[in-house]
């Protein structure tokens, strides 16, 4: 799963899924032992669990970079590597 960003110990990644379409564009976030999938369009947790503070950080980052996340999703679904996205600072 290609990593697209990393900040405050949180890793954001997306799966390369050529030919296997998921139901919604989303990213995966990992922080220590927690893992969650976040919708790109509505910026909400689709599954998994995340600590409240880190969840808010991911949501803020995703809101700032929503267009870039959509572009990364489209590239990966078409078999191309996604660009890295700037971390939250």
C-alpha positions in Angstrom: 0.0 0.0 0.0 1.7 3.2 -1.1 2.3 5.8 1.6 1.2 9.2 0.5 1.9 11.2 3.6 3.2 11.0 7.2 2.8 13.5 10.1 2.8 13.4 13.9 3.3 9.6 13.8 0.3 9.1 11.5 0.8 7.3 8.2 -1.6 7.9 5.4 -1.7 5.3 2.6 -3.9 4.2 -0.3 -4.2 0.8 -2.0 -3.3 0.3 -5.7 -6.5 -1.4 -7.0 -6.3 -1.7 -10.8 -9.4 -3.5 -11.9 -10.7 -4.0 -8.4 -12.9 -1.0 -7.6 -13.7 -0.2 -4.0 -17.1 1.2 -3.1 -15.8 4.7 -2.1 -12.6 6.7 -2.6 -10.8 6.4 0.7 -7.4 6.4 2.4 -6.0 4.3 5.2 -4.5 5.9 8.4 -2.3 4.1 10.8 -1.2 5.4 14.2 0.6 3.0 16.6 -1.8 0.1 16.9 -4.8 1.9 15.5 -6.0 1.7 11.9 -8.9 3.3 10.2 -10.2 4.0 6.7 -11.3 7.5 5.9 -13.7 8.6 3.1 -12.3 11.2 0.9 -15.5 12.8 -0.2 -17.1 13.2 3.2 -14.0 13.0 5.3 -15.3 10.5 7.9 -14.2 7.1 9.3 -15.5 4.2 7.2 -14.1 1.5 9.4 -11.6 0.8 12.1 -10.9 3.0 15.1 -8.6 5.9 15.9 -7.8 8.0 18.9 -9.8 11.2 19.0 -6.9 13.6 18.8 -5.3 11.8 15.8 -8.7 11.4 14.2 -9.1 15.2 14.2 -5.6 15.6 12.8 -6.4 13.3 9.9 -9.7 15.0 9.2 -8.1 18.4 9.2 -5.3 17.2 6.9 -7.8 15.5 4.6 -10.0 18.6 4.4 -6.9 20.8 3.4 -5.8 18.2 0.8 -9.1 16.9 -0.4 -8.5 17.7 -4.1 -5.0 16.1 -3.9 -6.5 13.0 -2.3 -9.1 12.7 -5.1 -6.3 12.9 -7.7 -4.1 10.4 -5.8 -7.1 8.0 -5.7 -7.8 8.4 -9.5 -4.1 7.8 -10.4 -3.8 4.7 -8.3 -7.1 3.2 -9.7 -5.7 3.7 -13.2 -2.4 2.0 -12.3 -0.2 5.0 -11.9 1.7 6.0 -8.8 0.2 8.7 -6.6 2.1 11.8 -5.7 3.1 12.4 -2.1 0.9 14.9 -0.3 2.4 17.5 2.1 2.1 16.6 5.8 0.1 18.6 8.3 2.4 21.1 10.0 
